[in-house]
C-alpha cells in the first residue's frame, strides 16, 4: 500500500471492464440472432474435436423474494411463487431447442445455477430442473456442479436435498457481516445463520464452499470491513470471491435507493482491497487473482499453480476453454467463436420460445483479432503475464510487431511499477494486481478505439 500513491489512485479511478469475456458484452450486436447461434451449435455438432470436449451449462433463475439495493443482476422481485412453475416450463422448451441443434447426450463437466436467487425454487422445482437437464445432457461423474445460495432461503434439509440432486459446490451470498451495512443495502442476515449453514454443508460433504463478499458498499469503512474479514477467516470457506461494488444507478434502478454520500471513496476501497488480500493470505489463502481467493488444496488454487486457470462469465474457473450453453432469461453463452445472449425480459423470452425459436437477441462472431486479443487479456488476467514467443507461435504472428502500439502504451505503467516489460514478455507486478483491469484495457481494441467506458464499473 505504501507504493500506491494518491496520484496512481486518481489516474486509475476510471471505469473499465472486468473481462469475464473479450470482447465484452457491450460489443454484442443485435444483428447476431437465433440463426447465427443455431449455426454455431450445428458446427459444434459436426466438429468431432469440439464434441469430444465436455461443455459447461449455465442456468439463470431470475426470481428474488426481496430486493438487494446493490444488485446489478437481471432479476424479478416477486412474492408470486407460481411464476417459477411457468418459467421452468419455458426452460424445458429452450433445452429441447438447444439439444435439437447440438445433439442430445452432450457431455457436461460444469454446471452453474445463478440468478436472481436460484433457491427461490422449491425443492420439487429444483428436482424438476435437474431431471430436465440430466434427460438431455450427460453429466460426467467428476465435475463441478454449483448453485448460488441466499442463506435466508435455505435450511440444513434443503442443503441435503441439493446434495442428493448432484450439486457438489455451493456459493453463499454474504457481502458483509456488518448489520449496519446490511441494513443500508436491504439484505439483513445474521452471521450465525451463515456459520450454521456452512457447517451443515461441510457435514453433508460438499466438495467446495464459496463465500461472496462486496467491498465499497454504503456505510462500510476499512475498520468495519476488517471485522467481516476476521469472521470470514474464522468461517474458512474453500473459496472467497471479493467483488468491488459497481455503483451505476443510471443503469440499475435499485441502486438509486443507496445514499451516495454513504459510499466509501476510492482510496478507502483500495485500502479495503489491500487489507483483504493481506488478511486472507495471512489466513492461508492463495490469491488466485483480481477477485478470487482459495485454500491451497482447492481446485482453483491448484489450477493457479499449474497455469491452468481460466476466466469465463462466472469469473475465474478451473474448466478449460470450453463451450458454454446458457439457459434462461438474459443468460450469456459461448459456442465456438461466438457469444450470444438471451432476451432480457420474461415476455420477450417466452415469446421467442412460443414461436419455436431460440431466444437469442444479440451476440457476436469473433474475428481473428478478437481471438488473439482475448488470449492476451486472459493470460494477463489469469497468469499475470503474457510471453511473446508462445503467443507468437500459437497465433502465427510477431507479437512485438502486432502489439507495438500497445507495448508503447504500457510504458507509463512500467514506469509506475505496475508491469515489467521484458525481452520475453510482459509481467504484472504485485502492485499492478491492484490495477490489472487497467493493464488488460491497453490490449482492448474496442475500448481504445471507442473510449466508451461509462457503462463499466470503476476498476478500483
Steps between C-alpha positions, in 0.01 A plus 500: 500500500788740568590476130148591387501879483201736488608586144470134396158480662379805311648373173332160524174599666333449161231268360615179335386145416538200732596287198288196571505497120672676215357675313281614787121469492452866409642410157225246428281595205131442427588387146612174663180303555354151538615388156863590571489316831338194345780491243759507779326209673482303177869562428582367844291192425702437183837574662627175651774680696250741658252221575772304678538777757247526787298819506378727778140588577372819658137539608367841601219509756389865516260497794565654842264538793657831610715772345868552582577861417852436369393234250581544131380154394198432282234421759127509561378585848182308575307325774305299241670163507284360223708704253785253553277216380434679169869587464606137531256404225668747267848392607404150391401638159835677469695188599315301234584760233866516602535123490323480163789698349803376697397141557367311800729347762779759482749454784485761776778553756383828651159633601425828670153614609498876554258784535312673640454251777517138381377386839179691430405170336344242730662161559262336254569769238876457542447126452296573187779721363773244558288217355442713191873565454610144566248370247668696220864531607751244630646622829850368566559313827781742590395859438424834663129540566425819691207714607476846653347510847315778678546394865159640583332244273656171605518261794714198572227284346505704179879467479464125537250501213747694282767239571261222400436683171872484421620846598849483650583871528314782670542876483359697794413865447630680811625840370566638852432379853462852642132554601511872415630430148243223455224743592631761253479250212176330613653157557491412867626154597661410834857372486397208722261379229780489242739322738239233577425442131866477400561247776198303384632504143834365622329225700298401193818473296498779239838511327539876495330792670535854368410826673427819304604832652463855370716796598400859430144468635332787686603550865803274457830616643838331488462427872146358475603283206796373702249347739324325212838373377570352844163325501553361150847377594340322797228360272779371273317434173694319228469798268433870540378733226567862591328746268521877477157658514415666168274798566317564173160638604437637151499139373365308798189648656527322841834673563319835508384402850861510619609826660796611291651698787527176701725333242872474583747692284739336254790520746295328769394231252861434407587477869223241545635302204858516625405404856280218365788356299730521803240349735415206276860422412593509870210260558658257254309582181655515155436826315371355175454837333301823489197384701556135597674324790519128573648264756819332371335161449197641314480427126515872419829549686642185342403627154672830578823322598491280192423783256158353415289789622225631271246778511140486384172682556489373861854619578811287552459132422693173491315387189685512168405732218174317427163580350239641735130439439301772674135444591241743626415867474802730432747206520825542305664203331800420288512243220798472270612851403166660590338662802124522534251647746137412560212746524514709818128506582273207575243619247750504213665175616163322511396646165806361320441155643128507421604553139737203515809723483806515722470824703831653383469877453863599453851363485827510312708290262862560601759608244854361498619824663238456773627147567864612518419784737279274712795265544725789608247652740414167660871420543545828686185452709570134584877446497610859554727492198506459126804344332587622151635181340223253599234754403673567167523130422140429602359774275762506222595862552782714636368615837728803532403625155130417531472674836765770449252777582374319813854438628565871461180580691622271780818704552339743750367201697850352501637832630234493774606148599178329394657279233842382394566505125774245442667357194280189519168647611293721728448419868256662742673600825356452848406868503358462150249238621304786660458644151507184284182602321679819394789294365264279299315803365808600300447194276125561457471626142131581532550700818804688369321585176168604649598627844148400612568421864203659674304172508767321705571497871810679626808281514580599862 
